[in-house]
Amino acid sequence: PATAAINAVNKVSVQVPPFWSKDPDLWFAKVEAQFATANMTASSTKFNHILKSLDQDTVREIREVVRNPRRGHEYEDIKAELLVIFGQSQASKDTELFGLSGLGDRKPTSVLRHIRGLATDKEMLIRAFFLVQLPADIRKILAVQEFHSVEAMAKAADNIYENRSSQQISVVSYQPQDNPSTEGDTEPVMAVVKSRPAVSNSRMTNPTVRSEARSCKGGSCIFASLIPSSSVVSEASGNGQARR
């Protein structure tokens, strides 16, 4: 009878407020204070109190946990899921902290409280300040990872930085070589082309010459490809006249 009476008092004394989706950390601190005051320890009981405080849209977000909580860990699971979905990540807090610009429409004391809410301890503040010193691409990689200390984060940043530097060196050091055979063939050919006199291209329609020009492909026909077609046709015309 005494135990039943205590449980009845606990059920009445715990009044969980509606869920604060914009500040779930603070909401859980308030709720857990009520659980402690009521000496409520059963995970399933706390789970039920939390679930009652959620609106329809929020329950939909944590559908799987509501339907299949781990037995004996119901409260821990629903709390973790709500914090993941609605809680502000530390990376987001860091970005907001170093993006603050003046008082705006708030008092200095209000801004200070906001800063303290973002930088919950000295280690987090150092972490945030360290992150903003890094290049943007490295910062993005680190921001989505969890590290047990700032030192561990710095070592990971070293690895990313070194790998990135080695890749850049490889790209800079690679310079494609020109084809020596093609380059060597081009110089004498160009000399021959420049030495040819400019003559009439009146026999441009010669089918034999067109056929030869079309048959040239690749480096072996570089001579024909570099000499203007007018010069080739004119030369053929001159040779024909000489034969006559």
Secondary structure as GFF3:
##gff-version 3
##sequence-region A 1 244
A	DSSP	alpha_helix	2	13	.	.	.	ID=ss1
A	DSSP	alpha_helix	24	37	.	.	.	ID=ss2
A	DSSP	alpha_helix	43	52	.	.	.	ID=ss3
A	DSSP	alpha_helix	56	61	.	.	.	ID=ss4
A	DSSP	alpha_helix	63	67	.	.	.	ID=ss5
A	DSSP	alpha_helix	74	86	.	.	.	ID=ss6
A	DSSP	alpha_helix	90	97	.	.	.	ID=ss7
A	DSSP	alpha_helix	108	118	.	.	.	ID=ss8
A	DSSP	alpha_helix	122	132	.	.	.	ID=ss9
A	DSSP	alpha_helix	136	143	.	.	.	ID=ss10
A	DSSP	alpha_helix	150	173	.	.	.	ID=ss11
A	DSSP	alpha_helix	180	195	.	.	.	ID=ss12
A	DSSP	alpha_helix	207	215	.	.	.	ID=ss13
A	DSSP	three_ten_helix	219	221	.	.	.	ID=ss14
A	DSSP	alpha_helix	222	226	.	.	.	ID=ss15
A	DSSP	alpha_helix	229	243	.	.	.	ID=ss16
###
